[in-house]
Amino acid sequence: MRYATDYHAPVLSHDVRTRLVTAPDGRYVDATLGGGGHARALLDALGPEGVVLGIDRDADALAAARDRLADEQAAGRFRAVRGTFGDLRSLLEAEEFVPVDGLLLDLGVSSYQIDDPERGFSFQEEGPLDMRMDRRGLTAEQIVNDWSERDLRAALREYGEERRAGTVAHAIVEARPLGTTRELAEAVRSVVPPPEETKTLARVFQGLRIVVNAELEELEQVLEQSPDLVRPGGRIAVISYHSLEDRRVKRFLRYGNFEGEPRRDLYGNLVAPWRETPREPIEAGEAEVEANPRARSARLRVAERRSDDEAGPPMP
């Protein structure tokens, strides 16, 4: 794959660069920089005056991207800052990078983070129960050992969409203390039929990871800020990997809210800051999925910023 590195294989990079870039000499933000694959793709689509600002909360990701794009950084075409995309407004204002012509969000976990056992994201290798993208704050170990069974069950049901959340939460509590991904996986396997082990473990680890990194809260924050940061005519592209993310993205890009409730003006016209282009999500083709199985669940949604007259008054 053209933009893949040992750090990460970016998905749908061709669609991102062709659909997001509308101003070749514009300013673009990759708010989930990772190893810099998508940033590289955007730079290839931009002219000599085009600039990409990369943001990531993971110091390892920033180091990998800066190394990969060192020439572009020296030429003033690439900049990178550390932070979470939930703080996008303040990060861009501090960099004097507002408004922008395009914003990219590639949600989820990078290949490097998943494949590094020490990060604790995968149940397939033994490692510490960490799961922090920025190595700061709450860890998965604290959740599985300190949270009540009730709170643990609620987290697995809401964020992991696990139908056996109660049974799994009880098994985790009974197996305490847990210190490694393998110990957690064994506790889950003890109450799940073998044919369903892999999918259940994936959902459990997903739920814990989302809680640890406050992923859905961050997503809602950046989406709410996005209309004020992207110029009219500019675009946003969001790649999601599970229904919890995609549902929020779809509703906000379509209606301007997370409830999925359309607002209309006096003439019955939809009032929303974004216009989907296209309306349905874009998915990876067979060749990309074969080369990168993690692309199978990816859903790319793209939308164009309406003019303020079309978008209506700011959201309350």
Buried (B, 14 or more C-beta within 10 A) or exposed (E): BEBBBEBBBBBBBBBBBEBBBBBEEBBBBBBBBBBBBBBBBBBEBBEEEBBBBBBBBBEBBBBBBBEBBEEBBEEEBBBBBBBBBBBBBEBBEEBEBBBBBBBBBBBBBBBBBBBBBEBBBBBBBEBBBBBBBBEEEBBBBEBBBEBEBEEBBBBBBBBBBBEBBBBBBBBBBEBEEBEBBBBBBBBBBEBBEEEEBEEBBBBBBBBBBBBBBBBBEBBBBBBBBBBBBBBBEBBBBBBBBBEBBBEBBBBBBBBBBBEEEEBEEEEEEBBBBBBBEEEEBBBBEEEBBEEBEBBBBBBBBBBBBBEEEBBBEEBE
